[in-house]
């Protein structure tokens, strides 16, 4: 009898727990606001669940959505991290037959390497073997993959971007442009050319255009050697964190990244624009994979990227429309 009552009590408690969700934000709001202001993910999750996030430790900010039997998998250029959750939610609303979606916002070079190797993505102890339905990257990268390996059934240019310099709030080092980065007293956070395409395809050409090989050498050789340039692996996470933590004074990033942290998230950062004459522009291109596991969802997403709804969202986050 007592055992039966105890079992009934346990079941009642379990049922109550299952039907009583944790108050929204209570777990995350228990962390200091100063910590949450610096550490990602910097965006609301796509789906609800029991939080186990520990900022700066138990945190996977660049996988957005549901990795369990998703109906659409998109490998995004990492610089679109700030809007992907809204974009994917809007897609699912527009196409309600696809409620389970997931997007990865990591350096496209690493995502492309994972696809070529066929060995999945390793993040800490987690191994993910999802195959993408859609891959996005810079136009040159997508076209090389198409011309050399014929990866895609179709491609679409859907947005453009340009470079900017992210600094600490109010720009205390008085950085005025790319030439300022050669100052030996300025601590830089710069993408590593070995791992991030932004360095090879955009930043180094912009430095060369502005100050020739001596400026490239100063920023990427001399200052690396003396420790005043820190080289990142995933700049869209590392650069803002290091600047907000006062580990670095500045770093070259995509304009939309600097715009998001300063104007939308209101973090302790600032923007120094780079003049058009010294800047580099990139067009983002999406490709529908020939071996997409979900070809109909991929086709729908390719169309959605060019829809007024998606284009308005990209504009709100500082991206330029496709030409």
N, C-alpha and C positions, 0 to 999 in steps of 0.2 A: 504494500500500500504506500509506504513512505517512498520506496524506489519509484513507484508510478507517479507520485506527486512531484518528486524531484525531476524526473524525466519531463513531465508536463511543464514544470517551471522553466527548465532549460530550453525546451522547444518554444515556449512562449517568448522567452528572452531573445532567442535566435530570430523568431519571426518579427518581433518588434524591431530588432536591429536591422533586419533586411528591409523593413518597410520605412525606416526612419533614416533618411540620408543625412550625412554630415553637413552641418551648416556651411553654405558656400563661402569659401575663402578662409574659414576659421583656422585650418591647419597652416596654410601659407602665411596668413596674417600673424601667426605666432612668432614669426621670424622678425628681426629688426628691420624696419623700413629701409635703413641705410644699406643693409645687405641686399635686400630685394631690388633696390635701385641700381645696383651694380651687376648682380648676377642674373644671367638669363633664366627662363626663356623669354622674358619681355613681351609675352603675348598670352592670351587666354587659350586654354586647350580646346580642341575640337569636340571632345567627348568628355562626359563626367566619369568619375571613378574615385576610388579611395586613394588619397594623396600619400605618397611615400617620398616625395621630392625633398632633397636636402640641397639648398643652393650651393653651387660650387663643388658638389660631390656626387650625390645621387640625382643626376640631372641630365636629361637627353633632349636638349632644346631643338635639335635639327631633324628630329623625326616627328612629324605632325600627323596625328590621326590614329587609325586602327590597323595594327600589323596582323591581326587575326583574320585571315581569309578576306582581304580587301577586294573590292570590286573595281578599283582603279588605283594604280601605283604610278606616281609621277616623281622622277628624279629632276629636281630643280637646280639651276645655278644658285649657289648658296646665298647670294646677295638679296634674294627675294624673301628672306626669312620673316620680315616684318609684316608681310601681307598674306602669306600663304594660307594661314588658318582661315582668314576671312574669304579668300578666293575659293578654297576647297568647300567651305560651308555654303557659299553662294552657288557653287556648281551642284552640290547635292540638292539644294533647294530647287534649282532650275531643272534638274534631272533626278526626281525623287526615286527612280528605280535604282540609283546608285548611292545608298546611304552610308556605305562603308568605304572610306577612301583613306589613302595615306600619301604623304608627300615628304621627300627628303630634301633638305636644303644644305648641301655640302659642296665643297669645291668640285666643279664639274670634272676636273682632271682625275680626281680620285674615284668619282662615280664611273667615269668612262673606263678607267683601269679595272675596276671591279667587274664591269660588264664583260670586258675583253677576257679577263682571267676566268670568269665564271665561278669564282669561289666565294661570292657573297661579300657582305660588309661586316667587318669586325669592329665592334665598339666596346671597349673594355672586355668584359667576359661574354658579351652578347653577340651571337652570330645570326645575321639576317640574310636569307637567301631569296628574298622577293625579287622577281624580275620586273623591270619597268615597262609600263605601257607607253609612256611618253618620257622623252629626255629633252631637257632644255639646257642650252649653253650659249656661248657667243657664236655669232653667225659663222665665223671662220671655222671653228671647231666642228660644228654640225655639218657644214659643207664638205670638210675633209673626210669625215666619217661616211658621208653619203657617196662622195666621189670614189673613195678608196675601197670601202667595204659594203656599200649599198645597204645600210642599216634600216632605212626608213621607207614607209609607204608614201609619206608626204611630209613636207616641212612648211612652217609658217613663221614669219618674223612678227613678233607681237609687242615689242617694247624696245626702247633705247635708253642708254644711260651715259654718264660721263664721270670724270674723276673730280674729287675735291679733297681738301685736307681737313681731317678731324683734329681738333685741339682740345685742351682742357677749357673749362668754362671761362669766358672773357679773354681767352687767348693770352695768358700772362707772358708768354715768350715773344709776343708781338711778331708772329709769323705772318708774312705777307704773300708768300708764294713758294713755288718749288725751290727757288734759289736759297731761301731761308733754311732749308733742310740741311745744307752743308755746314751750318754753324756748329762748331764742335761742342757747344754747351747744351744743344738741344737733343733730348733723348727721343729717338724715333722707334716706332713700331711699324714694320714694313712687311708686306707679303713676301714669302720665300719663293724665288723663281723656280726652285726645284719642285714645288708642290702646288703653287697657285698661278693660274693662267693670267690673272690680273697683272702680275709683276712683269712677266715676259711680253705680253701682248699690248699692255697699256701704260703701266707706270714707267718702265725703263725707256720706252720710246718718248714719253712725255718729258722725262728728265733730260734725255738726249736732245730733244727739240729745244728745251729751255736753256740748258747750260752745257751741252755737248758731253763728250765722254768724261771730262773731269768731274762733272756733277754726278754722273752715274757712279764713277769710281769712288767718289767721296761718300755717297750714301750707302752703296752696296758692297764696298770693299773696305775702305779705311774705317768707317764708323762701325762696321760689323766687327772688325778686328779689335778696335779699342772698346767695344762694348756699349757704344752709344746708339747703335741700331740693333733692335731685337727683331729677329726674323720669325714670322708666324707660320703656322700650318693651316689655320682656319681664321683668316684675318677678320671676318665679320663678327666673330665672337671675341677673339683675343684682343684686337685693337681697342674696341670700346672699353672692355674690362680693364685693360692696362692703363688707358688714359684716365678713366674714372677713379682708378686706384692710385693715381699719381706715380705709376711706375714708368710711364712714358709721357712726353709732352705733346706729341703729335704723331699722325700717321696718314699716309695717302690711302684713301678708300674710294668706293663708289659714292657719288654724290647722294644717292638715295639713302645710303647708310648714315652718312653724316646728318642728312635732313631728318631722318626718323628719330635719331637719338636727341637731337637738339630741339626740333620743332614739334614733334608728335609725342615722344615719350618724356620730353623735358628733363633729360638726364644732364649731368654735369659735364657737358661737352659743347663745342662750338664748331662753326663751319668757316673755313677760309676757301672761297671759290677760286678756281683756277681759270684764268682767262682762256677763251676759246682758242686763241693762237697757240697756247702751250698745252692744250688739253688733248685727250684722246676719247673718242666716242665709240661705244659698242652697241651693236644690235643684238637683241636676244631672240633666239630662234628655237622653236619647239619642233621636235621630230617624233612622229608616231612610229614606234618600233615595228618592224616587219613581223617579229615573233612576239608581239604583245599578247600577254595572257588574256587580256580583256579588250579585244579590238573594237567592239562597239562603244564601250565606255571611252576608249582612247579617242575614237573619232569624234564623239560628242564633246570631249574636253578640248580637242584642237579647235573646234568651232567656237566653244565657249570663250576661249582665250581672246578671240577677236570680237566678242560681243560688246555692245555698249556698256553692260554692267561690269564686265571684267576690265575694260579699258578705263572706265571711270575710276575704278579702284586703283589701278596702276597710277593714274594721274594724281589721285589724292596722296599717294606716297612719293611723289616727286619724279616718277619715271616720265620719259618723253614717249609720244606715240610712235609707232612704226612709220617709216617713210613709204 
